[in-house]
Amino acid sequence: MAKPKVSIIVPHYGDPAPLDRCLTALAAQDYDRDDYEIVVADNLSPQGGEAISAVVAGRARLIIATERGAGPARNAGVAAAQGAYLAFTDSDCIPAPDWLANGLKALDSSDFVGGRMIVSRETDGAKSGAEAFEQVFAFDNEDYVLNKGFTVTANLFCPRALFDRVGGFRVGVSEDLEWCLRARDMGYRIGYAPAAVVAHPARRDWPALLTKWRRINREMYHLTTAAPRGRLVWLARTWALPLSIVAHAPRIATSRHLAGTGERLSALGTLVRLRMWRFADAHRLLLKER
């Protein structure tokens, strides 16, 4: 059989129901099914290989990534991939039907590409503070790509040859940011593909949001402090966090994603609570790792 043109890489750990929804969306792409493959890199999910294989149900190739972490799982997926192009998304995401076609098309004008992210909800009714906050602030991939030079790995396209030259995702840092900046420093140009859309569910509550930010804070600390004068840079950014509440509050007031005063107050309360938690946690990391 001829090799597929593109390989879609999906890391997974312990969340089979969203994986099922993701694979349903990927199997229904508006793209010749013979021209793409789906590779699920399972990171030793506690449900066991047979259970995950039953969820995959022939829609993808399932491989087992034994090194812990989403980055190593993605690297394992790439190692097994056969396509000349790579498309990355996450197992809890829902790519739009034309996601693959539009992302690949954008590679005609850029070396690697980040697509548009939207924040979805899994339930109806009033938004929790975490959901309201994420619908305003989470996954602003247009800003990430155009102003910060990176894309989230939930929506990333690149040629396989470029990935091989840049190297795999690293462990213990913000892997998407680090990988993209590494590619940029090698001279590769990132582009934005607004028509390549992936939906990611908002975190439902404060514990879920805190789990996310514990990981991000830790990874960003290691990435920042690895650079010269990194600890001073980290400290300066930390002390800017309380001020950022004032700077970012207007986004809540004007957001089209929020309805009514209650949702805006919930989002504002979560903004204040999270920024002050990050302020304290950033100092904890400095003291712990010095």
MIDOSE-1310 file (N, C-alpha, C; in nm, 2 decimals, decimal comma, always signed):
residues 290
makp	+0,08/-0,12/+0,00/+0,00/+0,00/+0,00/+0,09/+0,13/+0,00; +0,04/+0,23/-0,07/+0,11/+0,36/-0,07/+0,11/+0,42/+0,06; +0,22/+0,49/+0,10/+0,22/+0,56/+0,22/+0,13/+0,68/+0,22; +0,06/+0,72/+0,33/-0,02/+0,83/+0,34/+0,05/+0,96/+0,32
kvsi	-0,01/+1,06/+0,28/+0,05/+1,19/+0,26/+0,08/+1,26/+0,40; -0,01/+1,24/+0,49/+0,00/+1,31/+0,62/-0,04/+1,21/+0,73; +0,03/+1,23/+0,84/+0,00/+1,16/+0,96/-0,05/+1,25/+1,07; -0,17/+1,22/+1,13/-0,22/+1,29/+1,24/-0,18/+1,23/+1,37
ivph	-0,11/+1,30/+1,46/-0,06/+1,25/+1,58/-0,15/+1,29/+1,70; -0,19/+1,19/+1,77/-0,28/+1,22/+1,89/-0,23/+1,15/+2,01; -0,17/+1,22/+2,10/-0,13/+1,16/+2,23/-0,25/+1,14/+2,32; -0,24/+1,03/+2,40/-0,36/+1,00/+2,49/-0,31/+0,94/+2,62
ygdp	-0,38/+0,98/+2,72/-0,36/+0,91/+2,85/-0,50/+0,92/+2,93; -0,55/+0,80/+2,95/-0,66/+0,78/+3,05/-0,79/+0,86/+3,04; -0,82/+0,89/+2,91/-0,95/+0,97/+2,89/-1,02/+0,92/+2,77; -1,07/+0,79/+2,77/-1,12/+0,73/+2,65/-1,24/+0,79/+2,58
apld	-1,33/+0,85/+2,66/-1,45/+0,91/+2,60/-1,42/+1,03/+2,51; -1,34/+1,12/+2,55/-1,30/+1,23/+2,46/-1,22/+1,18/+2,34; -1,14/+1,08/+2,37/-1,06/+1,02/+2,26/-1,15/+0,96/+2,15; -1,26/+0,90/+2,19/-1,36/+0,85/+2,10/-1,42/+0,96/+2,01
rclt	-1,45/+1,07/+2,08/-1,51/+1,18/+2,00/-1,41/+1,25/+1,91; -1,28/+1,25/+1,95/-1,18/+1,31/+1,87/-1,16/+1,22/+1,74; -1,15/+1,09/+1,76/-1,13/+1,00/+1,65/-1,25/+1,00/+1,55; -1,37/+1,02/+1,60/-1,49/+1,03/+1,52/-1,47/+1,15/+1,43
alaa	-1,43/+1,26/+1,48/-1,41/+1,39/+1,40/-1,29/+1,37/+1,30; -1,19/+1,30/+1,34/-1,07/+1,29/+1,26/-1,10/+1,19/+1,14; -1,18/+1,09/+1,17/-1,22/+0,99/+1,06/-1,31/+1,05/+0,96; -1,37/+1,16/+1,00/-1,47/+1,22/+0,91/-1,42/+1,35/+0,84
qdyd	-1,29/+1,36/+0,83/-1,23/+1,48/+0,77/-1,27/+1,49/+0,62; -1,28/+1,61/+0,57/-1,31/+1,63/+0,42/-1,17/+1,62/+0,35; -1,12/+1,50/+0,35/-0,99/+1,48/+0,29/-0,99/+1,33/+0,25; -0,92/+1,30/+0,14/-0,92/+1,16/+0,09/-0,87/+1,07/+0,20
rddy	-0,95/+0,97/+0,25/-0,91/+0,89/+0,36/-0,78/+0,81/+0,34; -0,75/+0,78/+0,21/-0,63/+0,70/+0,18/-0,51/+0,79/+0,19; -0,53/+0,92/+0,20/-0,41/+1,01/+0,20/-0,37/+1,06/+0,34; -0,44/+1,01/+0,44/-0,40/+1,04/+0,58/-0,42/+0,92/+0,67
eivv	-0,33/+0,92/+0,77/-0,34/+0,82/+0,88/-0,36/+0,89/+1,01; -0,41/+0,82/+1,11/-0,42/+0,87/+1,24/-0,34/+0,78/+1,33; -0,25/+0,83/+1,41/-0,17/+0,76/+1,50/-0,20/+0,80/+1,64; -0,25/+0,71/+1,72/-0,28/+0,74/+1,86/-0,16/+0,68/+1,94
adnl	-0,10/+0,77/+2,02/+0,02/+0,73/+2,10/-0,03/+0,73/+2,25; -0,06/+0,61/+2,29/-0,12/+0,60/+2,43/+0,00/+0,59/+2,53; -0,02/+0,67/+2,64/+0,09/+0,68/+2,73/+0,07/+0,59/+2,86; +0,04/+0,46/+2,83/+0,02/+0,36/+2,93/-0,10/+0,40/+3,02
spqg	-0,22/+0,42/+2,95/-0,34/+0,45/+3,02/-0,38/+0,35/+3,12; -0,43/+0,39/+3,24/-0,47/+0,29/+3,34/-0,58/+0,19/+3,30; -0,65/+0,23/+3,20/-0,76/+0,13/+3,15/-0,70/+0,01/+3,08; -0,57/+0,02/+3,04/-0,51/-0,09/+2,97/-0,52/-0,09/+2,82
geai	-0,43/-0,15/+2,75/-0,42/-0,15/+2,61/-0,54/-0,20/+2,54; -0,60/-0,31/+2,59/-0,72/-0,37/+2,53/-0,84/-0,27/+2,53; -0,86/-0,20/+2,64/-0,97/-0,11/+2,65/-0,95/+0,01/+2,55; -0,83/+0,06/+2,54/-0,80/+0,17/+2,45/-0,81/+0,12/+2,31
savv	-0,77/+0,00/+2,28/-0,78/-0,05/+2,14/-0,92/-0,06/+2,10; -1,01/-0,10/+2,20/-1,15/-0,11/+2,17/-1,21/+0,03/+2,14; -1,16/+0,13/+2,20/-1,21/+0,27/+2,17/-1,16/+0,31/+2,03; -1,04/+0,28/+2,00/-0,98/+0,32/+1,87/-1,06/+0,25/+1,76
agra	-1,09/+0,12/+1,78/-1,18/+0,04/+1,69/-1,14/+0,06/+1,55; -1,01/+0,04/+1,52/-0,97/+0,04/+1,38/-0,96/+0,17/+1,31; -1,00/+0,28/+1,38/-0,99/+0,41/+1,31/-0,86/+0,47/+1,31; -0,76/+0,42/+1,38/-0,63/+0,47/+1,39/-0,53/+0,36/+1,42
rlii	-0,40/+0,38/+1,40/-0,30/+0,29/+1,45/-0,27/+0,33/+1,59; -0,27/+0,23/+1,68/-0,25/+0,25/+1,82/-0,11/+0,20/+1,85; -0,03/+0,29/+1,91/+0,11/+0,26/+1,96/+0,11/+0,29/+2,11; +0,21/+0,23/+2,17/+0,22/+0,25/+2,32/+0,35/+0,33/+2,34
ater	+0,34/+0,44/+2,40/+0,45/+0,53/+2,44/+0,48/+0,51/+2,58; +0,60/+0,45/+2,61/+0,63/+0,41/+2,75/+0,69/+0,52/+2,83; +0,75/+0,62/+2,77/+0,80/+0,74/+2,84/+0,69/+0,83/+2,88; +0,68/+0,87/+3,00/+0,56/+0,95/+3,05/+0,57/+1,09/+2,99
gagp	+0,45/+1,15/+2,96/+0,44/+1,28/+2,92/+0,39/+1,30/+2,78; +0,31/+1,41/+2,76/+0,25/+1,43/+2,63/+0,36/+1,45/+2,52; +0,47/+1,52/+2,56/+0,58/+1,54/+2,46/+0,64/+1,41/+2,41; +0,68/+1,32/+2,50/+0,73/+1,19/+2,46/+0,63/+1,11/+2,39
arna	+0,50/+1,12/+2,42/+0,40/+1,05/+2,35/+0,39/+1,10/+2,21; +0,39/+1,23/+2,19/+0,39/+1,28/+2,05/+0,52/+1,24/+1,97; +0,63/+1,24/+2,04/+0,75/+1,19/+1,97/+0,74/+1,05/+1,93; +0,68/+0,97/+2,01/+0,66/+0,82/+1,98/+0,57/+0,81/+1,86
gvaa	+0,46/+0,90/+1,86/+0,37/+0,90/+1,74/+0,44/+0,93/+1,62; +0,53/+1,04/+1,62/+0,60/+1,08/+1,50/+0,69/+0,96/+1,46; +0,76/+0,90/+1,55/+0,85/+0,79/+1,51/+0,78/+0,68/+1,44; +0,65/+0,66/+1,47/+0,57/+0,55/+1,40/+0,50/+0,61/+1,27
aqga	+0,50/+0,74/+1,25/+0,43/+0,80/+1,14/+0,49/+0,77/+1,01; +0,41/+0,76/+0,91/+0,46/+0,73/+0,77/+0,44/+0,85/+0,68; +0,37/+0,95/+0,71/+0,34/+1,06/+0,62/+0,45/+1,16/+0,61; +0,45/+1,23/+0,49/+0,55/+1,33/+0,47/+0,51/+1,46/+0,54
ylaf	+0,39/+1,47/+0,59/+0,35/+1,59/+0,67/+0,29/+1,54/+0,80; +0,30/+1,62/+0,90/+0,25/+1,59/+1,04/+0,15/+1,69/+1,08; +0,04/+1,64/+1,14/-0,06/+1,73/+1,19/-0,09/+1,68/+1,34; -0,08/+1,77/+1,43/-0,09/+1,74/+1,57/-0,22/+1,79/+1,63
tdsd	-0,29/+1,71/+1,71/-0,40/+1,76/+1,79/-0,40/+1,68/+1,92; -0,49/+1,71/+2,01/-0,50/+1,64/+2,14/-0,62/+1,56/+2,15; -0,62/+1,46/+2,23/-0,73/+1,36/+2,24/-0,86/+1,41/+2,29; -0,86/+1,53/+2,36/-0,98/+1,59/+2,41/-1,03/+1,70/+2,32
cipa	-0,98/+1,71/+2,20/-1,01/+1,81/+2,10/-1,10/+1,76/+1,99; -1,18/+1,85/+1,93/-1,26/+1,82/+1,82/-1,23/+1,90/+1,70; -1,15/+1,85/+1,60/-1,12/+1,92/+1,48/-1,24/+1,94/+1,39; -1,25/+2,05/+1,33/-1,36/+2,07/+1,23/-1,34/+1,98/+1,11
pdwl	-1,44/+1,96/+1,03/-1,43/+1,86/+0,92/-1,32/+1,91/+0,82; -1,30/+2,04/+0,80/-1,20/+2,08/+0,70/-1,07/+2,12/+0,76; -1,05/+2,08/+0,89/-0,93/+2,12/+0,96/-0,80/+2,07/+0,89; -0,80/+1,95/+0,85/-0,68/+1,89/+0,79/-0,65/+1,96/+0,66
angl	-0,75/+1,97/+0,57/-0,73/+2,03/+0,44/-0,68/+2,17/+0,45; -0,74/+2,25/+0,54/-0,70/+2,39/+0,55/-0,56/+2,41/+0,62; -0,53/+2,32/+0,71/-0,40/+2,33/+0,78/-0,29/+2,30/+0,68; -0,31/+2,19/+0,60/-0,21/+2,16/+0,50/-0,19/+2,26/+0,39
kald	-0,31/+2,32/+0,35/-0,30/+2,43/+0,25/-0,22/+2,55/+0,30; -0,23/+2,58/+0,43/-0,15/+2,69/+0,49/+0,00/+2,67/+0,48; +0,04/+2,54/+0,47/+0,19/+2,52/+0,46/+0,24/+2,56/+0,33; +0,16/+2,60/+0,23/+0,21/+2,65/+0,10/+0,28/+2,78/+0,12
ssdf	+0,24/+2,86/+0,23/+0,30/+2,99/+0,25/+0,38/+3,01/+0,38; +0,39/+2,90/+0,46/+0,47/+2,90/+0,58/+0,54/+2,77/+0,60; +0,65/+2,77/+0,68/+0,72/+2,65/+0,71/+0,65/+2,56/+0,80; +0,59/+2,62/+0,90/+0,50/+2,54/+0,99/+0,39/+2,63/+1,04
vggr	+0,28/+2,57/+1,08/+0,15/+2,64/+1,09/+0,08/+2,61/+1,22; +0,01/+2,71/+1,28/-0,08/+2,69/+1,39/-0,22/+2,73/+1,34; -0,32/+2,65/+1,38/-0,46/+2,69/+1,34/-0,53/+2,76/+1,45; -0,66/+2,78/+1,42/-0,74/+2,86/+1,51/-0,80/+2,76/+1,62
mivs	-0,80/+2,81/+1,74/-0,85/+2,73/+1,85/-0,98/+2,80/+1,90; -1,08/+2,73/+1,93/-1,20/+2,78/+2,00/-1,22/+2,70/+2,12; -1,28/+2,77/+2,22/-1,30/+2,70/+2,35/-1,45/+2,67/+2,36; -1,48/+2,54/+2,37/-1,62/+2,49/+2,37/-1,66/+2,45/+2,51
retd	-1,79/+2,42/+2,53/-1,84/+2,37/+2,66/-1,91/+2,24/+2,64; -1,90/+2,15/+2,74/-1,95/+2,02/+2,73/-2,09/+2,01/+2,79; -2,13/+2,12/+2,86/-2,26/+2,12/+2,92/-2,33/+2,25/+2,89; -2,47/+2,25/+2,91/-2,54/+2,38/+2,89/-2,56/+2,44/+3,02
gaks	-2,63/+2,56/+3,02/-2,66/+2,62/+3,15/-2,56/+2,73/+3,18; -2,57/+2,78/+3,30/-2,48/+2,89/+3,35/-2,33/+2,84/+3,35; -2,24/+2,93/+3,31/-2,10/+2,89/+3,31/-2,04/+2,90/+3,45; -1,95/+2,81/+3,48/-1,88/+2,82/+3,61/-1,77/+2,93/+3,59
gaea	-1,71/+2,97/+3,70/-1,60/+3,07/+3,68/-1,49/+3,03/+3,60; -1,45/+2,90/+3,61/-1,35/+2,85/+3,53/-1,38/+2,85/+3,38; -1,51/+2,81/+3,35/-1,55/+2,81/+3,21/-1,56/+2,95/+3,15; -1,61/+3,04/+3,23/-1,62/+3,18/+3,18/-1,48/+3,24/+3,16
feqv	-1,39/+3,21/+3,25/-1,25/+3,26/+3,24/-1,18/+3,20/+3,11; -1,20/+3,07/+3,09/-1,13/+3,00/+2,98/-1,19/+3,05/+2,84; -1,32/+3,08/+2,84/-1,37/+3,12/+2,71/-1,32/+3,26/+2,68; -1,28/+3,34/+2,77/-1,22/+3,47/+2,74/-1,07/+3,46/+2,71
fafd	-1,00/+3,38/+2,79/-0,85/+3,39/+2,79/-0,78/+3,26/+2,74; -0,84/+3,15/+2,73/-0,77/+3,03/+2,70/-0,75/+3,02/+2,54; -0,64/+2,96/+2,50/-0,61/+2,92/+2,37/-0,63/+3,03/+2,26; -0,58/+3,15/+2,29/-0,58/+3,25/+2,19/-0,47/+3,23/+2,09
nedy	-0,49/+3,13/+2,01/-0,38/+3,08/+1,92/-0,34/+3,19/+1,82; -0,43/+3,27/+1,78/-0,40/+3,38/+1,68/-0,29/+3,47/+1,74; -0,31/+3,51/+1,87/-0,21/+3,59/+1,93/-0,08/+3,52/+1,95; -0,09/+3,39/+1,99/+0,03/+3,31/+2,01/+0,11/+3,31/+1,89
vlnk	+0,05/+3,28/+1,77/+0,12/+3,27/+1,65/+0,17/+3,40/+1,60; +0,08/+3,50/+1,59/+0,12/+3,63/+1,52/+0,21/+3,71/+1,61; +0,19/+3,71/+1,74/+0,27/+3,80/+1,83/+0,37/+3,73/+1,91; +0,36/+3,60/+1,94/+0,46/+3,53/+2,03/+0,54/+3,43/+1,96
gftv	+0,50/+3,39/+1,83/+0,59/+3,30/+1,76/+0,57/+3,16/+1,79; +0,46/+3,12/+1,85/+0,44/+2,97/+1,87/+0,30/+2,93/+1,86; +0,27/+2,81/+1,84/+0,13/+2,75/+1,84/+0,12/+2,64/+1,94; +0,00/+2,63/+1,99/-0,03/+2,51/+2,08/-0,02/+2,38/+2,00
tanl	+0,02/+2,28/+2,06/+0,04/+2,15/+1,99/-0,10/+2,08/+1,97; -0,20/+2,14/+2,01/-0,34/+2,09/+1,98/-0,38/+2,12/+1,84; -0,30/+2,21/+1,77/-0,33/+2,25/+1,63/-0,20/+2,30/+1,57; -0,12/+2,20/+1,53/+0,01/+2,23/+1,47/+0,03/+2,14/+1,35
fcpr	+0,08/+2,20/+1,24/+0,11/+2,13/+1,11/+0,26/+2,16/+1,07; +0,33/+2,06/+1,02/+0,46/+2,08/+0,97/+0,50/+1,97/+0,88; +0,59/+1,99/+0,79/+0,65/+1,88/+0,72/+0,73/+1,79/+0,81; +0,73/+1,66/+0,78/+0,80/+1,56/+0,86/+0,95/+1,60/+0,86
alfd	+1,00/+1,64/+0,74/+1,15/+1,67/+0,73/+1,18/+1,78/+0,82; +1,09/+1,88/+0,84/+1,12/+2,00/+0,93/+1,13/+1,95/+1,07; +1,03/+1,86/+1,11/+1,03/+1,81/+1,25/+1,16/+1,74/+1,28; +1,20/+1,66/+1,18/+1,32/+1,58/+1,21/+1,44/+1,67/+1,22
rvgg	+1,45/+1,78/+1,15/+1,56/+1,87/+1,17/+1,55/+1,95/+1,30; +1,43/+1,99/+1,34/+1,42/+2,07/+1,46/+1,44/+1,97/+1,58; +1,39/+1,85/+1,57/+1,40/+1,75/+1,68/+1,27/+1,74/+1,76; +1,26/+1,65/+1,85/+1,14/+1,62/+1,92/+1,10/+1,72/+2,03
frvg	+0,99/+1,70/+2,08/+0,94/+1,78/+2,20/+1,02/+1,74/+2,32; +1,05/+1,84/+2,40/+1,13/+1,82/+2,52/+1,04/+1,80/+2,64; +1,09/+1,75/+2,75/+1,02/+1,72/+2,87/+1,05/+1,82/+2,98; +0,95/+1,86/+3,06/+0,97/+1,94/+3,17/+0,97/+2,09/+3,14
vsed	+0,94/+2,13/+3,02/+0,92/+2,27/+2,98/+0,79/+2,29/+2,91; +0,75/+2,41/+2,87/+0,63/+2,43/+2,79/+0,67/+2,38/+2,65; +0,63/+2,26/+2,62/+0,69/+2,19/+2,50/+0,65/+2,26/+2,37; +0,52/+2,31/+2,36/+0,48/+2,38/+2,24/+0,56/+2,51/+2,21
lewc	+0,58/+2,59/+2,32/+0,65/+2,71/+2,31/+0,80/+2,68/+2,28; +0,86/+2,59/+2,35/+1,00/+2,56/+2,33/+1,03/+2,51/+2,19; +0,94/+2,42/+2,14/+0,97/+2,36/+2,01/+0,96/+2,46/+1,90; +0,85/+2,55/+1,91/+0,83/+2,65/+1,81/+0,94/+2,75/+1,81
lrar	+0,99/+2,79/+1,92/+1,10/+2,89/+1,93/+1,23/+2,83/+1,88; +1,25/+2,70/+1,90/+1,36/+2,63/+1,85/+1,36/+2,63/+1,70; +1,24/+2,60/+1,64/+1,22/+2,61/+1,50/+1,25/+2,75/+1,44; +1,19/+2,85/+1,51/+1,21/+2,98/+1,47/+1,36/+3,02/+1,47
dmgy	+1,43/+2,98/+1,57/+1,57/+3,01/+1,58/+1,66/+2,94/+1,47; +1,60/+2,84/+1,41/+1,67/+2,77/+1,30/+1,63/+2,83/+1,17; +1,55/+2,94/+1,17/+1,52/+3,01/+1,05/+1,38/+2,97/+0,99; +1,30/+2,89/+1,05/+1,17/+2,85/+1,00/+1,07/+2,95/+1,03
rigy	+0,97/+2,97/+0,94/+0,87/+3,07/+0,96/+0,73/+3,01/+1,00; +0,67/+3,06/+1,10/+0,54/+3,01/+1,15/+0,43/+3,09/+1,08; +0,32/+3,03/+1,05/+0,21/+3,10/+0,99/+0,08/+3,06/+1,06; -0,02/+3,15/+1,04/-0,15/+3,12/+1,11/-0,25/+3,08/+1,01
apaa	-0,33/+2,98/+1,04/-0,43/+2,92/+0,95/-0,57/+2,94/+1,02; -0,64/+3,05/+1,00/-0,76/+3,07/+1,07/-0,87/+2,97/+1,03; -0,86/+2,91/+0,91/-0,96/+2,82/+0,87/-0,94/+2,68/+0,92; -0,83/+2,65/+0,98/-0,80/+2,52/+1,04/-0,84/+2,52/+1,18
vvah	-0,96/+2,48/+1,21/-1,03/+2,51/+1,35/-1,03/+2,38/+1,43; -0,99/+2,39/+1,56/-1,00/+2,29/+1,65/-1,07/+2,34/+1,78; -1,17/+2,27/+1,83/-1,24/+2,30/+1,95/-1,18/+2,23/+2,07; -1,15/+2,30/+2,18/-1,10/+2,24/+2,30/-1,20/+2,27/+2,41
parr	-1,24/+2,18/+2,49/-1,34/+2,21/+2,60/-1,28/+2,29/+2,71; -1,36/+2,38/+2,76/-1,31/+2,46/+2,88/-1,30/+2,38/+3,00; -1,21/+2,41/+3,09/-1,20/+2,34/+3,22/-1,33/+2,37/+3,30; -1,39/+2,27/+3,36/-1,52/+2,29/+3,42/-1,52/+2,36/+3,55
dwpa	-1,41/+2,35/+3,63/-1,41/+2,41/+3,77/-1,27/+2,45/+3,81; -1,27/+2,50/+3,93/-1,14/+2,55/+3,98/-1,03/+2,44/+3,99; -1,07/+2,32/+4,05/-0,96/+2,22/+4,06/-0,90/+2,18/+3,92; -0,99/+2,17/+3,82/-0,94/+2,14/+3,69/-0,85/+2,25/+3,63
lltk	-0,89/+2,38/+3,66/-0,81/+2,49/+3,61/-0,68/+2,50/+3,68; -0,68/+2,47/+3,81/-0,56/+2,47/+3,89/-0,46/+2,36/+3,85; -0,51/+2,24/+3,82/-0,42/+2,14/+3,77/-0,35/+2,18/+3,64; -0,42/+2,25/+3,55/-0,36/+2,30/+3,43/-0,25/+2,40/+3,46
wrri	-0,28/+2,49/+3,55/-0,18/+2,60/+3,57/-0,07/+2,56/+3,66; -0,08/+2,46/+3,74/+0,03/+2,40/+3,81/+0,13/+2,35/+3,71; +0,08/+2,28/+3,61/+0,17/+2,22/+3,51/+0,24/+2,34/+3,43; +0,16/+2,43/+3,38/+0,21/+2,54/+3,30/+0,31/+2,62/+3,38
nrem	+0,28/+2,66/+3,50/+0,37/+2,74/+3,58/+0,51/+2,66/+3,60; +0,50/+2,54/+3,63/+0,63/+2,46/+3,65/+0,71/+2,45/+3,52; +0,64/+2,43/+3,41/+0,71/+2,42/+3,28/+0,77/+2,55/+3,24; +0,69/+2,66/+3,26/+0,74/+2,79/+3,22/+0,86/+2,84/+3,31
yhlt	+0,85/+2,80/+3,43/+0,96/+2,83/+3,52/+1,09/+2,76/+3,47; +1,09/+2,64/+3,44/+1,21/+2,57/+3,39/+1,26/+2,63/+3,26; +1,16/+2,66/+3,17/+1,20/+2,72/+3,04/+1,26/+2,86/+3,06; +1,20/+2,94/+3,14/+1,25/+3,08/+3,16/+1,39/+3,08/+3,23
taap	+1,40/+3,00/+3,34/+1,52/+3,01/+3,42/+1,64/+2,94/+3,36; +1,62/+2,87/+3,25/+1,73/+2,80/+3,17/+1,81/+2,90/+3,09; +1,75/+3,02/+3,07/+1,82/+3,13/+2,99/+1,90/+3,21/+3,08; +2,00/+3,29/+3,03/+2,08/+3,38/+3,11/+1,99/+3,48/+3,18
rgrl	+2,02/+3,51/+3,31/+1,94/+3,60/+3,39/+1,79/+3,55/+3,40; +1,77/+3,43/+3,38/+1,63/+3,37/+3,38/+1,56/+3,39/+3,51; +1,63/+3,38/+3,62/+1,56/+3,40/+3,75/+1,51/+3,54/+3,77; +1,59/+3,64/+3,72/+1,55/+3,78/+3,73/+1,43/+3,80/+3,64
vwla	+1,43/+3,75/+3,52/+1,32/+3,76/+3,43/+1,19/+3,70/+3,49; +1,21/+3,58/+3,55/+1,09/+3,52/+3,61/+1,04/+3,60/+3,73; +1,12/+3,66/+3,81/+1,08/+3,74/+3,92/+1,01/+3,87/+3,87; +1,06/+3,93/+3,76/+0,99/+4,05/+3,70/+0,86/+4,01/+3,65
rtwa	+0,84/+3,90/+3,58/+0,71/+3,86/+3,53/+0,62/+3,83/+3,64; +0,67/+3,77/+3,75/+0,59/+3,74/+3,87/+0,53/+3,86/+3,93; +0,61/+3,97/+3,94/+0,56/+4,09/+4,01/+0,47/+4,17/+3,92; +0,47/+4,13/+3,79/+0,37/+4,20/+3,70/+0,23/+4,13/+3,70
lpls	+0,22/+4,01/+3,76/+0,10/+3,94/+3,76/-0,02/+4,02/+3,83; +0,00/+4,08/+3,95/-0,11/+4,15/+4,01/-0,16/+4,27/+3,92; -0,06/+4,34/+3,85/-0,10/+4,45/+3,76/-0,17/+4,40/+3,64; -0,14/+4,27/+3,60/-0,21/+4,22/+3,48/-0,36/+4,20/+3,50
ivah	-0,40/+4,19/+3,63/-0,55/+4,18/+3,65/-0,62/+4,31/+3,60; -0,56/+4,42/+3,63/-0,62/+4,55/+3,58/-0,61/+4,56/+3,43; -0,50/+4,51/+3,37/-0,49/+4,52/+3,23/-0,58/+4,43/+3,15; -0,61/+4,32/+3,21/-0,69/+4,22/+3,14/-0,84/+4,22/+3,17
apri	-0,88/+4,29/+3,28/-1,02/+4,29/+3,32/-1,11/+4,35/+3,21; -1,07/+4,45/+3,13/-1,15/+4,50/+3,02/-1,19/+4,39/+2,92; -1,11/+4,29/+2,90/-1,14/+4,18/+2,81/-1,27/+4,11/+2,85; -1,28/+4,09/+2,98/-1,40/+4,03/+3,04/-1,52/+4,12/+3,01
atsr	-1,51/+4,24/+3,04/-1,62/+4,34/+3,02/-1,67/+4,34/+2,88; -1,58/+4,32/+2,78/-1,62/+4,34/+2,64/-1,64/+4,20/+2,57; -1,61/+4,09/+2,63/-1,61/+3,96/+2,57/-1,75/+3,92/+2,51; -1,75/+3,88/+2,39/-1,88/+3,83/+2,33/-1,91/+3,69/+2,37
hlag	-1,82/+3,63/+2,44/-1,84/+3,49/+2,48/-1,92/+3,48/+2,62; -1,94/+3,59/+2,68/-2,00/+3,60/+2,81/-2,14/+3,67/+2,80; -2,23/+3,62/+2,88/-2,37/+3,67/+2,87/-2,41/+3,72/+3,01; -2,43/+3,84/+3,03/-2,48/+3,89/+3,16/-2,37/+3,92/+3,26
tger	-2,42/+3,99/+3,36/-2,33/+4,04/+3,47/-2,27/+3,92/+3,55; -2,36/+3,82/+3,57/-2,31/+3,71/+3,65/-2,19/+3,63/+3,59; -2,20/+3,61/+3,47/-2,08/+3,54/+3,40/-1,96/+3,63/+3,40; -1,98/+3,76/+3,38/-1,86/+3,84/+3,38/-1,80/+3,85/+3,52
lsal	-1,88/+3,86/+3,62/-1,83/+3,86/+3,76/-1,76/+3,73/+3,79; -1,81/+3,62/+3,75/-1,75/+3,49/+3,77/-1,61/+3,48/+3,70; -1,60/+3,53/+3,58/-1,48/+3,53/+3,51/-1,38/+3,62/+3,58; -1,42/+3,74/+3,62/-1,33/+3,83/+3,69/-1,28/+3,77/+3,82
gtlv	-1,37/+3,71/+3,90/-1,33/+3,65/+4,02/-1,22/+3,54/+4,00; -1,24/+3,46/+3,89/-1,14/+3,36/+3,86/-1,01/+3,42/+3,81; -1,02/+3,53/+3,74/-0,90/+3,60/+3,69/-0,82/+3,64/+3,81; -0,88/+3,71/+3,91/-0,81/+3,76/+4,03/-0,75/+3,64/+4,11
rlrm	-0,83/+3,54/+4,13/-0,79/+3,42/+4,21/-0,67/+3,35/+4,15; -0,68/+3,33/+4,01/-0,57/+3,26/+3,94/-0,44/+3,34/+3,94; -0,45/+3,47/+3,91/-0,33/+3,55/+3,90/-0,26/+3,56/+4,04; -0,34/+3,57/+4,14/-0,28/+3,57/+4,28/-0,22/+3,44/+4,32
wrfa	-0,29/+3,33/+4,27/-0,23/+3,20/+4,30/-0,10/+3,18/+4,22; -0,10/+3,22/+4,10/+0,03/+3,21/+4,02/+0,14/+3,30/+4,08; +0,10/+3,42/+4,14/+0,20/+3,50/+4,20/+0,27/+3,43/+4,32; +0,19/+3,36/+4,40/+0,24/+3,28/+4,52/+0,32/+3,16/+4,47
dahr	+0,26/+3,09/+4,37/+0,33/+2,97/+4,32/+0,46/+3,00/+4,26; +0,47/+3,11/+4,19/+0,60/+3,15/+4,12/+0,71/+3,17/+4,23; +0,68/+3,24/+4,34/+0,77/+3,25/+4,45/+0,81/+3,12/+4,51; +0,71/+3,03/+4,52/+0,74/+2,90/+4,58/+0,84/+2,82/+4,49
lllk	+0,82/+2,83/+4,36/+0,92/+2,76/+4,26/+1,06/+2,82/+4,28; +1,07/+2,95/+4,29/+1,20/+3,02/+4,31/+1,27/+2,97/+4,43; +1,19/+2,96/+4,54/+1,25/+2,92/+4,67/+1,29/+2,77/+4,67; +1,20/+2,69/+4,61/+1,22/+2,54/+4,61/+1,33/+2,50/+4,52
er	+1,36/+2,57/+4,41/+1,45/+2,52/+4,31/+1,59/+2,60/+4,31; +1,60/+2,69/+4,41/+1,73/+2,77/+4,41/+1,84/+2,68/+4,45
